[in-house]
Amino acid sequence: MKLPIFTTEGKDSGDKAELADSIFGIEPNKTAIYEDVRRYMANQRQGTSNTKERGQVRGGGRKAYRQKGTGRARRGSIRSPLLKGGGTVFGPSPRDFSYDIPKKSKKLARKSAWSAKANDEAITIVDDIEIDAPKTRKVADMLEALDAKDKKVLILTAETDKVLYKSARNIPDVKVLEAYKPTTYQILDAEVILIEKSAIDVLQGSIESSEEAAA
């Protein structure tokens, strides 16, 4: 698969980038995508919700009132879940929601996500973005020139670019990541994905290396 390379001013540079069909041209596997996105979202949960059960609330050391003669039920403790201030029945407790799936499934999910975005024509290849000092206006102008203004944008770089990161962090829904980092969820969540020309080899190499590790 070949895609045109655009300049940061939004013009076609005349060059084309070669993208691997094994990553950007497969039939997306919806099941693998679902499982990986579900895993990612579960792993984001903190699991810190907590309630006190009957044995954890304060009080109840003595009998609330006498056994007979009051006309009320026989209360053994004021910690009963039936009373105000008592314990909670089957309330949430701190727990770890995270889980994992096989490496091959994660790899297939990422490849399926990239192919789905390629099918939707949501991937744009741009020349390497060069900014001398953090300047939000330069990134905003680039997004407008590339028809990505007011959209969820994921910008992928070959290596850590702190200047570009600082320039884009004040723009809503714009993220800057190294090309080997985006998860299946982040790929699918973006409406437009801008990939620097030098980041293509890093992106494809990270997936190929994960294939070798899973083999």
Secondary structure, 3 states (H helix, E strand, C coil): CEEEEECCCCCEEEEEEECCHHHHCCCCCHHHHHHHHHHHHHHHCCCCCCCCCCCCCCCCCCCCCCCCCCCCCCCCCCCCCCCCCCCCCCCCCCCCCCCCCCHHHHHHHHHHHHHHHHHCCCEEEECCCCCCCCCHHHHHHHHHHCCCCCCCEEEEECCCCHHHHHHHCCCCCEEEEECCCCCHHHHHHCCEEEEECCHHHHHHHHHHHHHHHHC
